[in-house]
Structures are given as structure tokens and as C-alpha cells.
Amino acid sequence: MSVLSDLEPKSVFTFFEEITKIPHGSGNVEQISDYLADFAKERKLFCIQDEWKNVIIVKEASAGYEEEPAIILQGHMDMVAVKKPDCEIDMRTEGLRAAVKGDVVYAEGTSLGGDDGIAVAYCLALLDSHTIKHPKLEVIFTVDEEVGMDGARAIDLSMLTGNRMVNLDSEDEGIFLTSCAGGARVKCRLPLVSEEGEGIAFKVTVGGLLGGHSGGEIHKERGNSNCLLGRLLQRVSRQIPVRLCEAKGGLADNAIPRETSALLVLEKKDGDTFQEILAGLEKEIQTELATKDPGFYIRAEAAGEGACPDSAADGGKRYRCVSAADTKKAADFLTALPNGVQAMSADMPGLVETSLNMGILEYVDGSGLLAEFSVRSSVESSKHALIDRLRAVTELAGGSNEVTGDYPGWTYRKDSPLRDKMVALYEKMYGTTPKVEAIHAGLECGILGSKIKDLDCVSIGPQMSAIHTTEETLSISSTGRVWEFLVALLEEKQ
């Protein structure tokens, strides 16, 4: 049953709904990549699908536009696939349940993938049209942008002829992005000694947080459930012996985690003290986050004696867990690791210059403690200084670091004919001047710009909110206006 195909612009929402039916979380892009390649083949359009599953589709110029310079359109085909705890959808094998409420599209129980499914839908609608006039279109669909821009890093663009590019990976209508921060993923691992011990087990959950995109919303200083669990562990371990059995929080390095849980073992006599410590800490943090994250909570549920996995078989009262000393070390380690905004730009008021986000926290027996970060900065030296700081803290604690997905920022171009043309067209169409801004979140424009000589690029997109979360929405009316602008841009000759 179609839910979106009657929305306007009809062609865009028809394709967007088709995309939502295909699983396409980062690292699970084969189906969506094949769908795009098949789309091109059915329409007899030139298409390249590389070994990484990136796809390039080329459509020749409309009659009368043959002498116009080619224009590149670009977006990524993967999404951050997250769901609510009670959602039964398997996002690796099942599509989304798209729905409409008022002026927005959302997905029931999961993220929507408007970032960047709407870019894919715009491009498919343009490539499918027989009436829209346009210069030669060179359309780039990359993979795994959300986990380190791996597709952009690997793709070969040597066959492209254009050097003007409209990136469609922005979430604020009326804002033209012209530069962005660079970034990297940093995995910090701390070895921990596990042993058998006796006691009572509690499953502790830190949650109720708003989360969000670590590039677009890090400045809001919302609670990070992984960091807050570290604070909880430190508070408890400094007052009573406690042992860590399991910990898990967050779904992606670039999403501010909303919920983190841990399985803890303590002596039976300390049960009441443990509950008192948590109650006091919960009240303390609720006061701190009253405006930023009003839903914060700490929950502790008795897991029974010997109820955790890998318990001994002698009556079920023994556990495989981290020693009390190493649990305290893990707590101190998590507390010492930096998180959040580290510096604001001195050149652009209100712009975050440097930040990091502990997006993933995990411990299972024998694996060591993993804390995974997304590091961002518009100043390359500051980015590497922050990575060095993470390395120093981890090595001082006896751990190790792995840096992956290091990508450059996108430098502002003073002379940009494409930007000038887009601003003038926007003013003519809407009677107002768009904002020209930089963004702290990472875009693929910097990497792609290193592969396309003299790239002139602007990033735009329709209004979205709460991307990378289960509250993600896409504005219907804004989608229509950006489509209208995009079509007008292509039809306007130089």
C-alpha cells in the first residue's frame, strides 16, 4: 500500500517511498545500490557501479542545453538505521514503515533515512523526467557516508566532465552550505581483567535522552548516555566494590547516544547503598539537564543472583565479570575521556570549530572496553591534536587507539560562480536572500573536491529534524520548494 505517492512533488515522493522499502543502513547497501543500477539500465542511461557499490549515472543534456556545462548532483545512499527498543523491524532485512502527520513524513519506530534518501529521490526524479530541461547530469550516489565516508574515499571520478556540483545532503532549507569540518573515527580500547565473583546483579540503564546528530546538534550540550554511565560507574566504584559484567550504548559514532545499559555485580550487603547512590546521582544530573534533556533517568533492575550470561554452574551465584579494581579503572578512564564541544570558531560566530562524540560504548567478557568517537574540526591541526589527546588518555590507562575514516574538511571558496548563481536565483524566486554558511557536520564535498579539479560546490536540502534518531522527520512542503528550486536551477542557462 502506497503512503507517500500522492504527496507533491509526486515523482520525488514516489521514489522516496520506494527507497524506504529497501534496507539501506550503512554497511548494508547492496540492495539499494543494485536498485539504482537497475534504474539506470531500465532507462538506458550510462551507469557505473563499482566494487564498493557506489553508483554513477549520467544523463545527456536536453535539446538546446548541449552547450551548457555539465552539472554534478551528489548524495549518499546509506542511512543511520536506528529503532526504538520495542520496534520489531529488522532493519537489515526489512523496509521502513513510512507515515505522514501534517506537513511531515516520518517512520514508525525507526529513523526515516531522509538523510540522505531524499537526495537519492530528487536525483531519480530528475533522471526519470522527460519534461525537465537540463544540461548534462552527472549523478554520484556514494555508500557508507555515515560511517566514515568510505564510498567517497574509494570512488573513481576520472570519467566526469563537470566541475560544478550540488550536494544534496543538507537539512536546513534556505541555507547554502559552502564549507564543512573534517573528521575521523577513533576507537579507544582498554583491556580489563575478568574473573569469577559472587554477589547480586543489577541491570542499570541510563536513558531518556534526546540524542541527535553529533555534527548538527553537539552545540546543544545534550546528555551523552555513554559518558553518563562512566560518571555513574565512577560514583559507585568510589563508595562500594562493584564489578562490570557487560556494557552497551549507542549505535553510531556520529550519533549522540540516548541510552546505555550495564550489568553490574556487587556484594549483597551493599544493595541498599547502591540504590541510594543511583537515586542521588539521578537527581543531580536531572537538575543539570533540566532544560537540555528533561527526560533523563537512571533505572536499576535486579537481575537476580547468578542471572548473567557465563555464570558458573554451581547454583548460579557466581559471575564472570571485571575485577573491582579494573571496574574502577574503567570508570576513571571513561570519566577522563573528553566529549562534546572543545572550541568555537573565532572567525564565524556560533560555529563549533572542534568537537568529539563518544557514540559507542561496549564491553563483553574478554573483549576489553571499547569507546568509539567521532572527532570533528574545521581546523586540521586541531582535529589531530584532539586525536592525540584521546591517544594520550588511552595509553596512560594502558589501552590502545585505532584511527579510521580520516577525511579532510571542505574549504570555503571565495570565488564561486555556482554559489553566486544559486543565491541570485533564490532571491528572484522567493524574494529573500539565503544564508551562506559553514557547517560543523561532515560532508563528502571535501573528499570529492580532491578528486575533481577546481570543484565549485554548494550543499542544499529540504527541512529535516532529529536526523539519525527515531524522531526524524522530513517536511513535505519544504521538499516541494527545494525541488522547485533545483528544477529552476537546472533549467536556467548560464
N, C-alpha and C positions, 0 to 999 in steps of 0.2 A: 504494500500500500504506500503510495506516494504522499509525503507530508509537505515537501517544500516546493514541488514543481509548479504550483500555482502562484508562488511569490514572484514579484518583479525585482530585478530583471529575470525573466523566466528561464532563459538559457543558462544563466550563471547558477541559479539555484537548482536547476535540474542536474547539472554536472556536480555541484557541491553535494547534493544528496547521494548521487552515485558514489562519490568518494567516501562518504561516511559509511557506506555499506561494506567497504573493503578495509580489512585490518591493515593499519599502516603506522603503527608505533615505530619509533626509532629502533633499528636493528631487525625490523620485520617488514621490509619494504618490497619484497619480491612481487607480491600480488599487485600492488599499486603501480610498480614500475612496468610490469607486463601489461597492465591495463592501459597505461599511457602509450606504450609502444604499439599495442593493437589499435588504439585510437588512430595513430598516425598511419598505420598500414591500411586501415579501412578507408581512409580518405586520400590515400596515395600521396602522402606528404613525406618529404625526406626525413629520415629518423635515424639516430644513433642511440643504441642502448649499450653502455659499456659494461665491463665486468663488475663494476661496483653497483650497477643498476641505475646510475644516472641516465637521464634521457634528454636528448636534444632533438627538437622538432623544428623544421624550417618550412615556412610558407612563403612563396614568392609574392612579389608586390602586386597589388591590384592594378588594373588598367589605368594608366595615367599617373601612376606612382613609381614607375620603373626607375626614374632618375633620382628619386629621393633616397637619402642614405638609410641603410638598414637600421632597425631598432631592435635591441635585445630586451626581452622580458624574462624575468627570473623569479623563481620561488622554490621552496623545498617541499618535497612530497611526504616527509615524515612528520609525525606529531608526538607530543608528550602524552603518552597513554596512561592516565591515572583514573581510578574509580573509587567510589565510596566503599567503606568497609562492608556494607550489606549488599552491594551490587553483585549480581551473579554472572554478569557478562564476562566471558573470557576474551580479553582484548587482543590476544594473539590470533584467535581463530574466528571471532565474531565481529560483525559491524556494530555501529553505534545506533542508538535509538534517538534520532533527531526529533525535536519537538519545537513548537512555536508558542510564544507567550507575548502578546502585544507586539512590540517592534523588534523583538529579539528571537534568534534561534539559539537553542541550547541542546544538550544531550542528556537524557535521563540517566543519572547515576554515574556519568563519566565526564571526562573532558570532551570538548567538542572537536578540537583539531582545526578550528578556524585559522589558527597559526599552524600551518600555512596552507590549509586546504582551500581557503578562499582564493589564494593566489593561483593555485592549480585550476580552480574552476573558472576564474577570469580568463586565463590563458586558453583553456579548452574552448570556451565560448567564442573567443576571438578566432581561433584556428578553425572552428566549425562553421563560422558565419560565411554566407555568400553575398552579403549586402554591405558589410562594413568595409570602407575603403582604408587602405593602409600601405605603408612601404613594406619592404621585405621584413618579415618577422623571424627572428632567431630566438627560440624559446628554450630556456635552460631549466630543467627540473632536477634538483640535486637531492641526494639521500643523506640521512643521518646528520642533518644540521643541528638537531637538538642535543646531540651527544658529542660535539666537538667539530662540527663542520667537515666531517670526513669526506663526504661526497665532493664538496667544493675543492678540497685539498687535492683529490685524486683526478678530477675531471680534466680531459684534454679539450681545450677550446681553440686549438690552432686553426680549425676549419671555419671559424666565424669571420664574417666580413665587417660587422658593425663595431662601433666603439661608443655608442650611446645606449645606456641601459636603465630601464625602470625596474627596480627591485620592488616586489610586492609583498614584503614581509614586515610591514609596519601596522600598528594597532590604533593609531590616532588619526582620524580624518582631519584634514586641514593643516596637518603638519608635514612638511617636506624634510626628510632626514638627509643630511649630506655628509655625515661622518659618524663613526662609532668607535667604541672601545675595542681593544684587543683582549684576548683571554687565553686561558689554559685550564685543564683539569689537573688537580693534584690529589693523589691518593697517599694518605698517611697511614702507615701500618705500624702497630705497636704489638710486639709479641707478649703474650701473657701466659703465666704458668697455671695450668689446670691441675686439679687434684680432687680426690673424693672427700666429701664432707657431710656432716649431718646437720639437720635443722629443719626449719619450716620455710616454705617457698611462697613468695608473693609475685604476682604479675603486676608490674607498675606501668601505668600509661600516662604519658604527658601529652595532652591534646587540646582540642577545641580552638586551635589557632587558625588564622585566616590564610597563611601561606602566601603564595604568589610567585611571580617571575623574579628571579634574583637580579636580573638586569633592570627591569622596569619598575620594580617596587622595593628594592633594597633600601631606598632612602626613607621608606615609611617606618623603618625600625620595628617591624613586627617580630613577634617571638619566633625563635627557631627551636623547634622541639628537640632536635639533637643536642644543641648547646644546653638547653634547659635540663635535659636528662643528665648531662655531665654535671651541672650545678647540683642537681638532686643527689647524685652519687657522692659528690664531694661532701655535701652537708651531712648525709647519713654516715659515710665512712669515717668522718672525723669524730663521731659520737658513739657509734657501736660497730662491732665487727660485722661486715656484710660481704657476701660473695656473689659475683656476677656469673650467671649461667648462660644467658642469651641477651642480645640487644638487637633491635632492628628499627630503623627510622628513615623516612624519606624514600623517594622514588627516582629522583634525578638530581645530578649535581647542581643544575641551574634552576631548580625549583626550591623555594623556601619550604622546608618540611613542616607539616601541620601536626603530625602525630608520631611519637616514638614510644616503643614499649621495651621493657626489660624484665627478665626473670631473675629475681634476687633470692638468695638464701641467707637466713640469719638464725641466731640462736632463739629458741622458743621463748626464753625469758625476756628477750628484747622486743617482742611483738608489739606491746603497747607503746613503748618508746618510739619505735619505728613509725607507728601511725601518728603519733604526736608530732614527730619531726616533719612528716609529709604535710600534715594539716597546717603547721606553721609556715612552711615554705610556700604552700599553695596560696595562702592568704597574702604573703609577702609579694609574690610575683603577680597575683591578681591586681594588687594595688599599683604595681609598676606598669602593668599593661592595660589598665582600666580603659584607656582611650584607644590605644593602638590595637589591642587584641582582647576585647572584653569577654570572649568565651573560654578563656584559658581554664584548664582544670588539671588536677593530678588525681588519678584513681589507683587504688591498690586493692587487688582481689587475692584472697588466699588461694594458693594453688594446691594446698594440701601438703601432707608430709610425704616426700618421695614422689611427687607427682610430675616432675620434669622429665624430659627425654634423657636417656642414657643413665638413668638411676640404677643403682645396684639392685641385685635380685634377692636381697636378704631382708625382705619385709618392706622394701620400698621407702626407707628413711634416709638413704644416702644419695648424694648427688655428685655429678661430675661438674665442677664449677671452678672458677678462678679463685686463687687464694685470696684471703682478706687483704694481704699486703699488695698484691697485684691489682686488686679491685680499687684500692686507694690510689695506686699509681695511675690506673686508667682514668679515674675521676679527676686527678690533678692534671693529667695530660689534656683531657677534654676541656677543662677549665682554662688552661693556659693557651690553647689554640685561639688565634684571633678569628673574628667573624664580624660581618657587616661592613658598613661604610668606614673606610680608612682615611679618605681625603676627598675634599670637594674641590672642584675646579676653581682656580683663581681667575681664569680668563672668561669663563661662561657661568655667571651666577646661577645657582640652582642645579648645576650638573654635577653628578657624582663623578669624581675622577678615578678613584681606586676603591675596590671593594672585594670581598670574598664571601662565599656562602657554603657552610657545611651542609651539603644537600643530602648526603647519605651517611648513615652510621650503621655498623653491623658487627656483631660478634657471635660466632658459633664456636663450639668447642674445638680447639686445635688450630683455628684459622688465624688467630690474632685479632686485635681490634682494628677495624677499618673506618677511617673518617675521610670522606671524599669531598673535595672542594671545587667550586667554580671560582676562579680568580679572574678579575677584570680590571683593566685600566686603560685610559686613553693616553697614558704616558708609558712607553715601552719599558723604560728603566724602572719605573715604579712597580710595574707588573712583576718584573723579575726580582726586585727587592722583596716583594711580598712573598713570592715563591721561596726565596732564600730564607725568609723568616719562618715559614712553615717547616722547611727542611731543618732549620736550627732547633726549633722546639721539639720536633720529632726525634732527631738524633740525640739530643740531650736526654730524652726519655728512654733511649735505647731502641728506637724504631727506625724505619726507613721510608723513603718517599719515591713515588713514581710520577713523573710529569708527562702528560699526553695531551694531544689536541691543541698544542700551542698555535695560536693564529694571530696575525697582525691586525692592528686597528685599520680603520678606513679614514684616511687623511682628507680633511676639508680642501676642496679645490676652489681657489679664488675665482678663476675664470671658468665658468660653466655655462655654455650656450644652452644646454638642455635645461638646467635649473631656471635660467632666465626665461626661456620659452614657456615652461610649466607655470611659473609664477604669473606671467602676463596672461596666459590663458585662464588661469584660475580667477584672476581679478576680473577678467572680462565676463566669465560665466557666472560668478557668484557675488561680484561687487565688493569683495573684501580681499585683503592680502593674506596669503597663507603664512604660517610661521615656518621659518627655515631654522632647523635646529640640529644639534648633535644628540646622540643617544648613548646611554651607558651600556645598554644591552648590546650583544654582539650580532653583527650581520655578516653575511658572506661577501659583501661588496669588497672588503679589503683583500681577501684571498683571490677573488675573481679579478680584481683590478691588477693583481700581479701577473695575471695570465693574458690580459687584453691591453694592448698598447694604448696609452693615452685615454683610458676609460673615463667617460663623463657619465656620472650616475646619480640618480635621485631615488630615494625609497619612499613609497607611499602605501596606504592601505585604508580599509574601512574601520569604523569604530568597533573595537572589541574590549571586553573587560574580563578580568580574572583569568587570563590565559594560563595554561599549564595547571589548572585546577578543575575540580568538578563543578565549579560555579561559572565556568567560562560561557560567555555569550557573544553573539555576533549581531550587530544592528542591521536590520533589514533595510531601513531607509538609507542608512549610510552606505551600505553595499551598493545600492542603486545609484547614489550620487557619484561614488568613486568609479563605477562602471561608465557612467555618463561622461565623466572627465577623461577617462582612459580612452574611450572611443573618440572623443573630440581631439585628444592629443595626437592620435594616430592619423586622423583624417586631415589635420592641419598641416599644410605643406610648409616647407622652410621659406 
